[in-house]
Structure formats: structure tokens, C-alpha cells
Amino acid sequence: MRNLWRVKPLRGELRRTEIRRNTGFQLTTKEFVLQKQDQAYHIAFEDILGIMEQGTHPTFPGEWSGETWVCAPDTPGVVKIVAANMQIHRPSGVMETGAGTLHVRLSDEFIQQFLGLLKKR
């Protein structure tokens, strides 16, 4: 496994960490962090406008591949996070993105804890 990008000190108390396919997810009492090899996305809870679970609805419609109809795979565990502001940390510096959407695949336990922390704010 490759090393993940080292991030700034986290805001709030760390509640959960998961690493899957060279991507790290951290949840604190104040923010959600997605870490990749060369960048990290920080989304403060106060900037989150909404979270929608994608459920089993396909993300992309099916399509023709030659003479075969290819159906889009189910997407359980994929959530869409809509935020008013996101910070992207890279080796070259920190960038504020403004409003944006992030699609991530999280475990059911992570999603439940995430939603629970958002309700408490």
C-alpha cells in the first residue's frame, strides 16, 4: 500500500478511521477528511449542506457494448456529500474550492457514525 498524504492536524476529536484501496477516510467531531496519496479533502461539518445515499440505484445508466447490453453496477455504500466549501491540501499548498460535491464509498458503520455526528452539531 502506498503512503497516504500527511494532513494538517485534525479539527475535533478523532472518531473513526478507515483505509480502503489507497484511500483513507477520517471522521472527527468537527470534520470529514478523505485522504489520497498526494492530496486530502477536508470538509467541516458546518459547510456540509447535505448527504445523500446512492443506495442501489445505478450511478451511470446501462449502455451498449458491441451487441451486449451492459448494466451499471449497484452502488451500495456510495454517498454524495454536498458542501458549501471544501479545502484541498496538496504538497503545493491549500486550496479552497467553494461549493462542491464529493462521491465516496463508505462502510455502513462509517455512514451511520457520520450521520450521527452531523445530527449533534
N, CA, C and O of each residue as an XYZ file, in Angstrom:
484
protein
N       0.826     -1.184      0.000
C       0.000      0.000      0.000
C       0.868      1.244      0.000
O       1.860      1.321      0.724
N       0.493      2.205     -0.807
C       1.231      3.462     -0.856
C       0.922      4.293      0.374
O      -0.113      4.116      1.016
N       1.831      5.199      0.691
C       1.603      6.088      1.821
C       0.566      7.133      1.454
O       0.539      7.641      0.333
N      -0.285      7.442      2.419
C      -1.277      8.489      2.208
C      -0.644      9.839      2.501
O       0.350      9.938      3.221
N      -1.232     10.856      1.938
C      -0.767     12.217      2.138
C      -0.948     12.592      3.598
O      -2.029     12.406      4.156
N       0.080     13.109      4.211
C       0.001     13.543      5.609
C      -0.779     14.855      5.664
O      -0.497     15.795      4.922
N      -1.745     14.897      6.541
C      -2.610     16.068      6.606
C      -2.269     16.932      7.806
O      -1.524     16.532      8.701
N      -2.835     18.120      7.796
C      -2.690     19.033      8.917
C      -3.333     18.400     10.146
O      -4.062     17.416     10.018
N      -3.081     18.935     11.315
C      -3.772     18.408     12.496
C      -5.288     18.487     12.294
O      -5.813     19.481     11.793
N      -5.961     17.442     12.688
C      -7.403     17.378     12.503
C      -8.116     18.266     13.509
O      -7.671     18.425     14.645
N      -9.238     18.847     13.070
C     -10.076     19.626     13.981
C     -11.018     18.661     14.685
O     -11.584     17.772     14.049
N     -11.187     18.823     15.960
C     -12.087     17.965     16.704
C     -11.416     16.682     17.138
O     -10.229     16.465     16.895
N     -12.197     15.837     17.782
C     -11.717     14.568     18.311
C     -11.928     13.466     17.274
O     -13.024     13.321     16.732
N     -10.886     12.695     17.001
C     -10.960     11.613     16.016
C     -11.922     10.534     16.502
O     -11.795     10.038     17.622
N     -12.891     10.172     15.648
C     -13.894      9.166     15.992
C     -13.740      7.885     15.192
O     -14.026      6.802     15.702
N     -13.289      7.990     13.936
C     -13.194      6.787     13.097
C     -12.184      7.013     11.972
O     -12.075      8.112     11.428
N     -11.450      5.952     11.638
C     -10.523      5.956     10.512
C     -10.707      4.659      9.739
O     -10.775      3.579     10.325
N     -10.787      4.775      8.418
C     -10.843      3.601      7.549
C      -9.891      3.831      6.387
O      -9.740      4.956      5.911
N      -9.253      2.767      5.933
C      -8.380      2.832      4.763
C      -8.812      1.733      3.810
O      -8.902      0.565      4.189
N      -9.080      2.122      2.564
C      -9.520      1.177      1.556
C      -8.948      1.586      0.206
O      -9.113      2.725     -0.231
N      -8.275      0.648     -0.448
C      -7.729      0.882     -1.793
C      -6.945      2.188     -1.887
O      -7.226      3.034     -2.736
N      -5.969      2.338     -1.015
C      -5.099      3.512     -1.014
C      -5.849      4.822     -0.811
O      -5.376      5.882     -1.221
N      -7.012      4.751     -0.181
C      -7.766      5.947      0.160
C      -8.119      5.862      1.635
O      -8.627      4.843      2.104
N      -7.848      6.933      2.358
C      -8.152      6.971      3.777
C      -9.338      7.875      4.051
O      -9.529      8.887      3.377
N     -10.131      7.507      5.039
C     -11.283      8.292      5.452
C     -11.165      8.512      6.947
O     -10.963      7.564      7.705
N     -11.290      9.753      7.371
C     -11.248     10.060      8.791
C     -12.463     10.894      9.152
O     -12.919     11.738      8.382
N     -12.967     10.634     10.334
C     -14.144     11.327     10.828
C     -13.821     11.843     12.223
O     -13.445     11.074     13.108
N     -13.967     13.134     12.410
C     -13.778     13.723     13.735
C     -15.108     14.316     14.179
O     -16.107     14.218     13.467
N     -15.116     14.916     15.327
C     -16.340     15.549     15.815
C     -16.643     16.841     15.076
O     -17.711     17.422     15.267
N     -15.704     17.311     14.216
C     -15.906     18.579     13.515
C     -15.711     18.534     12.007
O     -16.085     19.483     11.317
N     -15.127     17.440     11.464
C     -14.874     17.411     10.029
C     -14.757     15.993      9.483
O     -14.526     15.033     10.218
N     -14.927     15.898      8.142
C     -14.719     14.667      7.379
C     -13.484     14.888      6.524
O     -13.338     15.943      5.908
N     -12.588     13.900      6.479
C     -11.354     14.016      5.699
C     -11.225     12.801      4.796
O     -11.338     11.663      5.253
N     -10.986     13.046      3.508
C     -10.702     11.995      2.542
C      -9.242     12.177      2.136
O      -8.856     13.251      1.677
N      -8.428     11.131      2.302
C      -7.002     11.213      2.003
C      -6.645     10.306      0.842
O      -7.033      9.138      0.800
N      -5.898     10.865     -0.097
C      -5.329     10.071     -1.184
C      -3.821     10.218     -1.100
O      -3.307     10.876     -0.195
N      -3.114      9.612     -2.033
C      -1.651      9.610     -1.962
C      -1.062     11.024     -1.969
O      -0.119     11.298     -1.226
N      -1.603     11.920     -2.793
C      -0.979     13.229     -2.939
C      -1.903     14.401     -2.612
O      -1.574     15.550     -2.907
N      -3.056     14.118     -2.005
C      -3.944     15.206     -1.620
C      -4.926     14.736     -0.563
O      -5.150     13.538     -0.389
N      -5.507     15.696      0.139
C      -6.505     15.393      1.163
C      -7.612     16.431      1.076
O      -7.351     17.626      0.945
N      -8.849     15.959      1.150
C     -10.017     16.841      1.147
C     -10.517     16.967      2.576
O     -10.751     15.962      3.247
N     -10.681     18.194      3.041
C     -11.219     18.457      4.380
C     -12.553     19.161      4.210
O     -12.642     20.182      3.529
N     -13.596     18.609      4.836
C     -14.915     19.237      4.790
C     -15.397     19.406      6.227
O     -15.657     18.426      6.924
N     -15.511     20.649      6.659
C     -16.015     20.935      8.000
C     -17.508     20.654      8.053
O     -18.218     20.885      7.074
N     -17.989     20.160      9.182
C     -19.406     19.837      9.317
C     -20.295     21.049      9.055
O     -21.374     20.907      8.480
N     -19.855     22.248      9.472
C     -20.691     23.440      9.256
C     -20.820     23.798      7.779
O     -21.709     24.564      7.408
N     -19.941     23.255      6.928
C     -20.004     23.515      5.487
C     -20.820     22.469      4.728
O     -21.083     22.643      3.538
N     -21.224     21.389      5.394
C     -21.976     20.333      4.716
C     -23.435     20.751      4.577
O     -24.117     21.029      5.564
N     -23.899     20.790      3.329
C     -25.281     21.152      3.037
C     -26.189     19.930      3.043
O     -27.370     20.036      3.374
N     -25.652     18.779      2.682
C     -26.452     17.566      2.660
C     -25.640     16.348      2.305
O     -24.578     16.440      1.689
N     -26.165     15.190      2.711
C     -25.560     13.901      2.376
C     -26.685     13.024      1.849
O     -27.722     12.869      2.495
N     -26.468     12.451      0.667
C     -27.461     11.580      0.068
C     -26.847     10.222     -0.209
O     -25.793     10.118     -0.836
N     -27.519      9.181      0.268
C     -27.059      7.837     -0.006
C     -27.507      7.450     -1.402
O     -28.665      7.666     -1.759
N     -26.617      6.885     -2.193
C     -26.952      6.481     -3.544
C     -27.734      5.177     -3.556
O     -28.401      4.877     -4.545
N     -27.671      4.395     -2.484
C     -28.441      3.153     -2.394
C     -28.070      2.183     -3.491
O     -26.893      2.019     -3.815
N     -29.079      1.536     -4.068
C     -28.805      0.563     -5.111
C     -29.120      1.106     -6.494
O     -29.114      0.357     -7.470
N     -29.394      2.401     -6.587
C     -29.640      2.994     -7.893
C     -28.329      3.099     -8.657
O     -27.325      3.503     -8.072
N     -28.297      2.754     -9.931
C     -27.049      2.844    -10.680
C     -26.585      4.289    -10.813
O     -27.386      5.199    -11.030
N     -25.275      4.479    -10.678
C     -24.706      5.813    -10.842
C     -24.750      6.230    -12.301
O     -25.033      7.385    -12.618
N     -24.472      5.289    -13.181
C     -24.481      5.560    -14.617
C     -25.496      4.634    -15.272
O     -25.626      3.483    -14.856
N     -26.212      5.101    -16.275
C     -27.169      4.208    -16.945
C     -26.425      3.115    -17.709
O     -25.233      3.233    -17.993
N     -27.151      2.057    -18.031
C     -26.548      0.982    -18.818
C     -26.214      1.483    -20.220
O     -26.675      2.550    -20.626
N     -25.426      0.727    -20.949
C     -25.067      1.136    -22.306
C     -24.783     -0.097    -23.157
O     -24.589     -1.195    -22.635
N     -24.760      0.094    -24.448
C     -24.447     -0.989    -25.375
C     -22.948     -1.129    -25.519
O     -22.240     -0.134    -25.672
N     -22.458     -2.360    -25.472
C     -21.057     -2.650    -25.712
C     -21.034     -3.716    -26.797
O     -21.176     -4.905    -26.511
N     -20.857     -3.291    -28.035
C     -20.977     -4.226    -29.152
C     -22.432     -4.633    -29.266
O     -23.293     -3.782    -29.491
N     -22.724     -5.912    -29.117
C     -24.099     -6.390    -29.186
C     -24.644     -6.754    -27.802
O     -25.711     -7.357    -27.691
N     -23.911     -6.386    -26.754
C     -24.304     -6.751    -25.396
C     -24.711     -5.521    -24.607
O     -24.026     -4.499    -24.635
N     -25.842     -5.628    -23.897
C     -26.287     -4.543    -23.028
C     -25.553     -4.675    -21.703
O     -25.659     -5.711    -21.047
N     -24.819     -3.660    -21.299
C     -24.054     -3.680    -20.056
C     -24.774     -2.814    -19.042
O     -24.930     -1.609    -19.238
N     -25.209     -3.432    -17.959
C     -25.917     -2.683    -16.911
C     -24.905     -2.065    -15.952
O     -23.844     -2.632    -15.689
N     -25.252     -0.911    -15.446
C     -24.404     -0.264    -14.457
C     -24.452     -1.071    -13.160
O     -25.501     -1.613    -12.814
N     -23.342     -1.158    -12.445
C     -23.333     -1.918    -11.203
C     -24.109     -1.190    -10.105
O     -24.262      0.031    -10.138
N     -24.596     -1.967     -9.129
C     -25.204     -1.350     -7.963
C     -24.135     -0.575     -7.207
O     -22.948     -0.891     -7.296
N     -24.557      0.429     -6.470
C     -23.581      1.259     -5.772
C     -23.902      1.362     -4.284
O     -24.056      2.473     -3.776
N     -24.010      0.239     -3.568
C     -24.276      0.357     -2.139
C     -23.086      0.990     -1.433
O     -21.934      0.727     -1.778
N     -23.371      1.812     -0.457
C     -22.307      2.451      0.308
C     -21.784      3.727     -0.302
O     -20.930      4.380      0.298
N     -22.265      4.115     -1.481
C     -21.801      5.358     -2.095
C     -22.687      6.495     -1.603
O     -23.913      6.438     -1.702
N     -22.046      7.517     -1.077
C     -22.776      8.691     -0.635
C     -22.291      9.915     -1.397
O     -21.137      9.997     -1.819
N     -23.189     10.842     -1.556
C     -22.876     12.110     -2.219
C     -22.888     13.171     -1.118
O     -23.907     13.384     -0.461
N     -21.754     13.827     -0.926
C     -21.636     14.869      0.085
C     -21.622     16.206     -0.640
O     -20.746     16.464     -1.466
N     -22.588     17.047     -0.331
C     -22.687     18.376     -0.937
C     -22.244     19.383      0.118
O     -22.793     19.419      1.219
N     -21.253     20.197     -0.220
C     -20.702     21.142      0.751
C     -20.598     22.543      0.164
O     -20.405     22.717     -1.039
N     -20.728     23.524      1.026
C     -20.589     24.928      0.627
C     -19.122     25.287      0.437
O     -18.802     26.234     -0.281
N     -18.227     24.536      1.076
C     -16.798     24.825      0.998
C     -16.004     23.559      1.306
O     -16.359     22.800      2.208
N     -14.938     23.338      0.560
C     -14.017     22.230      0.807
C     -12.598     22.766      0.722
O     -12.310     23.673     -0.059
N     -11.726     22.204      1.524
C     -10.304     22.524      1.427
C      -9.583     21.319      0.841
O      -9.803     20.184      1.262
N      -8.717     21.580     -0.141
C      -7.890     20.519     -0.706
C      -6.446     20.811     -0.320
O      -5.900     21.858     -0.666
N      -5.838     19.881      0.395
C      -4.448     20.016      0.826
C      -3.570     19.202     -0.110
O      -3.770     17.997     -0.266
N      -2.596     19.858     -0.732
C      -1.629     19.214     -1.636
C      -0.233     19.628     -1.216
O      -0.081     20.568     -0.436
N       0.788     18.950     -1.714
C       2.153     19.373     -1.381
C       2.428     20.827     -1.772
O       3.256     21.490     -1.147
N       1.739     21.322     -2.801
C       1.963     22.690     -3.255
C       1.210     23.729     -2.424
O       1.448     24.927     -2.578
N       0.300     23.286     -1.541
C      -0.418     24.224     -0.698
C      -1.871     23.834     -0.502
O      -2.308     22.748     -0.883
N      -2.604     24.756      0.106
C      -4.014     24.523      0.412
C      -4.869     25.358     -0.525
O      -4.571     26.524     -0.781
N      -5.945     24.746     -1.039
C      -6.844     25.448     -1.948
C      -8.264     25.324     -1.415
O      -8.688     24.238     -1.018
N      -8.999     26.428     -1.403
C     -10.420     26.424     -1.049
C     -11.203     26.257     -2.347
O     -10.965     26.989     -3.308
N     -12.131     25.306     -2.390
C     -12.856     25.052     -3.628
C     -14.176     25.786     -3.730
O     -14.723     25.929     -4.823
N     -14.691     26.248     -2.617
C     -16.044     26.780     -2.638
C     -17.017     25.616     -2.677
O     -16.684     24.524     -2.216
N     -18.209     25.822     -3.216
C     -19.230     24.778     -3.247
C     -18.788     23.613     -4.120
O     -18.141     23.805     -5.149
N     -19.144     22.404     -3.698
C     -18.776     21.234     -4.477
C     -19.472     19.984     -3.991
O     -20.155     19.985     -2.967
N     -19.284     18.916     -4.747
C     -19.880     17.622     -4.451
C     -18.782     16.572     -4.463
O     -17.890     16.599     -5.311
N     -18.855     15.659     -3.527
C     -17.876     14.587     -3.418
C     -18.638     13.271     -3.324
O     -19.506     13.121     -2.465
N     -18.323     12.314     -4.199
C     -18.929     10.985     -4.167
C     -17.905     10.034     -3.568
O     -16.798      9.903     -4.089
N     -18.269      9.367     -2.473
C     -17.344      8.450     -1.811
C     -18.065      7.168     -1.418
O     -19.264      7.169     -1.140
N     -17.306      6.074     -1.401
C     -17.841      4.777     -0.966
C     -17.379      4.563      0.467
O     -16.183      4.470      0.743
N     -18.354      4.487      1.381
C     -18.065      4.334      2.802
C     -18.763      3.086      3.333
O     -19.760      2.636      2.770
N     -18.236      2.538      4.409
C     -18.892      1.386      5.038
C     -20.179      1.854      5.710
O     -20.331      3.034      6.026
N     -21.098      0.923      5.925
C     -22.365      1.259      6.576
C     -22.140      1.840      7.970
O     -22.823      2.782      8.373
N     -21.180      1.275      8.704
C     -20.884      1.763     10.049
C     -20.353      3.188     10.007
O     -20.713      4.016     10.844
N     -19.489      3.476      9.022
C     -18.935      4.825      8.876
C     -20.064      5.812      8.574
O     -20.121      6.888      9.169
N     -20.959      5.454      7.656
C     -22.071      6.332      7.283
C     -22.950      6.624      8.491
O     -23.323      7.773      8.726
N     -23.283      5.587      9.259
C     -24.147      5.781     10.428
C     -23.493      6.694     11.462
O     -24.156      7.557     12.038
N     -22.194      6.506     11.698
C     -21.497      7.361     12.655
C     -21.406      8.792     12.124
O     -21.560      9.745     12.888
N     -21.160      8.950     10.835
C     -21.091     10.258     10.189
C     -22.419     10.991     10.371
O     -22.437     12.144     10.802
N     -23.525     10.330     10.044
C     -24.844     10.948     10.176
C     -25.160     11.290     11.630
O     -25.759     12.330     11.908
N     -24.760     10.418     12.558
C     -24.975     10.684     13.972
C     -24.240     11.934     14.442
O     -24.788     12.736     15.198
N     -22.995     12.097     13.990
C     -22.216     13.280     14.380
C     -22.796     14.554     13.757
O     -22.785     15.614     14.384
N     -23.298     14.449     12.535
C     -23.908     15.626     11.885
C     -25.171     16.074     12.624
O     -25.435     17.272     12.728
N     -25.946     15.126     13.133
C     -27.174     15.470     13.856
C     -26.881     16.200     15.158
O     -27.684     17.013     15.615
N     -25.717     15.905     15.758
C     -25.339     16.508     17.045
C     -24.861     17.948     16.920
O     -24.829     18.676     17.912
N     -24.494     18.361     15.732
C     -23.911     19.711     15.603
C     -24.907     20.797     15.747
O     -24.554     21.973     15.661
